[in-house]
Amino acid sequence: MSEQPAPWPSEAEMKESKEKDQKVFDTVMGPNLRLRDNLIQLAVIVAGTAIGAGVGAGYARASGNDPIAGVVLGAFAGLLLSLFLSGFVIGVVRAILAVRK
């Protein structure tokens, strides 16, 4: 006696499950499944890293140090700062979109 396997979930069931998962991820912890949020985070991190590298190079050059070390240290600092800033930006964007609805 072999049992039949469960049928594949429909597209609507999969979408509903994904939305439920995202609500848990938004309130507790977990990965963000929204492409738009991930693209916002990518843009903020890339821009922050580039700005940090530029500031680091400028500071190193002005203080007479090696500009390459300034670029590396500035890029790392910009990366860390923009990582935290990107979470804030996503929160603001989500709040604005929630108010518009």
Helices and strands as residue ranges (DSSP letters): H 11-27, H 35-62, H 67-100
